[in-house]
Amino acid sequence: MRFEIEKDFTFEAAHYFGHADANDLFKKVHGHSFRGTVTIQGDTQEEKGWIRDLWKIEQIVKATTDQLDHVLLNEVEGLEQPALEQIAAWIMERLAPQLPGLSCVEVGRPSCGERARVFAS
């Protein structure tokens, strides 16, 4: 059998969009409560019954998302244009080497009803 597990995360951050066609409201620095999920697929480890230890996954994800917590995302290397898609990709790039079976990273702004997903290739 093949399984899928998920771990949620949150962080608070500010950003702005400097491109010419950005809505004037979003050209100003503003903040969001971001919420996301990492999805890992795989077979269970026979002796343990799980794909991976969810507590260990939480620690790995937290070490990555802590780099985004309470910062101006535009100042984070690789997030100069911090759209949801780019944030999800940034997280995926950093987690993939540490989380075998990582298949998807979702990042959203619940207060706006918006989210983006990136899938492993």
C-alpha positions as CSV (number, residue, x, y, z in Angstrom):
1,M,0.0,0.0,0.0
2,R,1.1,3.6,-0.7
3,F,0.2,6.3,1.8
4,E,0.2,10.1,2.0
5,I,0.7,12.2,5.1
6,E,0.5,15.9,5.6
7,K,1.9,18.4,8.1
8,D,0.5,21.9,8.5
9,F,2.6,25.0,9.2
10,T,2.0,28.7,9.8
11,F,4.0,31.9,9.7
12,E,3.5,35.7,9.8
13,A,5.2,37.9,7.2
14,A,5.0,41.1,5.3
15,H,5.6,41.7,1.6
16,Y,4.8,44.1,-1.3
17,F,4.6,43.9,-5.1
18,G,6.7,46.4,-7.0
19,H,5.8,45.4,-10.5
20,A,4.0,48.0,-12.6
21,D,0.7,46.3,-12.9
22,A,0.4,45.5,-9.2
23,N,-2.8,46.9,-7.5
24,D,-1.9,50.1,-5.7
25,L,-3.0,48.6,-2.4
26,F,-0.5,45.8,-2.8
27,K,2.4,48.0,-3.8
28,K,2.5,49.1,-0.1
29,V,4.1,46.9,2.5
30,H,1.4,44.8,4.1
31,G,1.3,41.6,6.1
32,H,-0.5,38.2,6.2
33,S,-0.9,35.2,8.4
34,F,0.3,32.4,6.0
35,R,-0.8,28.8,6.4
36,G,0.5,25.9,4.5
37,T,0.8,22.1,4.2
38,V,3.5,19.8,3.1
39,T,2.5,16.4,1.7
40,I,4.7,13.3,1.7
41,Q,3.9,10.1,-0.1
42,G,5.5,6.7,0.5
43,D,5.3,3.2,1.8
44,T,5.2,2.6,5.5
45,Q,8.3,1.5,7.3
46,E,7.3,-2.0,8.3
47,E,8.9,-2.0,11.8
48,K,7.3,1.4,12.6
49,G,4.0,1.5,10.7
50,W,4.5,5.0,9.5
51,I,6.0,6.7,6.4
52,R,8.0,9.2,8.4
53,D,8.0,10.5,12.0
54,L,5.6,13.5,11.9
55,W,7.4,15.1,14.8
56,K,10.7,15.0,12.9
57,I,8.8,16.4,9.8
58,E,7.5,19.2,12.0
59,Q,11.0,20.1,13.1
60,I,12.4,20.1,9.5
61,V,9.5,22.2,8.3
62,K,9.7,24.6,11.2
63,A,13.4,25.2,10.6
64,T,12.6,26.3,7.1
65,T,9.5,28.4,7.8
66,D,11.2,30.1,10.7
67,Q,13.3,31.8,8.1
68,L,10.1,33.4,6.8
69,D,8.4,34.2,10.1
70,H,8.1,37.9,11.0
71,V,10.2,39.1,8.1
72,L,9.8,41.2,4.9
73,L,9.6,38.5,2.4
74,N,11.0,40.7,-0.4
75,E,14.3,40.8,1.5
76,V,14.6,37.0,1.6
77,E,17.0,35.7,-1.1
78,G,14.9,34.1,-3.8
79,L,11.7,35.8,-2.8
80,E,12.2,39.2,-4.3
81,Q,8.7,38.8,-5.9
82,P,6.9,37.0,-3.1
83,A,3.7,35.8,-4.8
84,L,2.2,32.7,-3.2
85,E,3.5,30.5,-6.0
86,Q,7.1,31.7,-5.3
87,I,6.8,31.2,-1.6
88,A,5.6,27.6,-2.2
89,A,8.4,26.9,-4.6
90,W,11.0,28.5,-2.2
91,I,9.8,26.2,0.6
92,M,9.7,23.1,-1.7
93,E,13.3,23.7,-2.9
94,R,14.5,23.8,0.7
95,L,12.5,20.9,2.0
96,A,12.8,18.4,-0.9
97,P,16.4,17.3,0.0
98,Q,15.4,16.7,3.6
99,L,12.1,15.0,3.1
100,P,12.1,12.1,0.7
101,G,8.7,11.6,-0.8
102,L,7.8,15.3,-0.6
103,S,5.1,15.6,-3.3
104,C,3.4,18.9,-2.7
105,V,3.8,22.2,-0.8
106,E,0.7,24.4,-0.4
107,V,0.9,28.0,0.9
108,G,-2.1,30.2,1.5
109,R,-3.5,33.4,3.0
110,P,-6.7,32.1,4.7
111,S,-8.0,35.7,5.3
112,C,-8.0,36.2,1.6
113,G,-9.2,32.7,0.6
114,E,-6.1,32.2,-1.6
115,R,-3.6,29.4,-1.9
116,A,-1.0,28.0,-4.3
117,R,0.4,24.5,-4.6
118,V,3.7,23.4,-6.1
119,F,4.2,19.7,-7.0
120,A,7.5,17.7,-7.1
121,S,8.5,16.9,-10.7
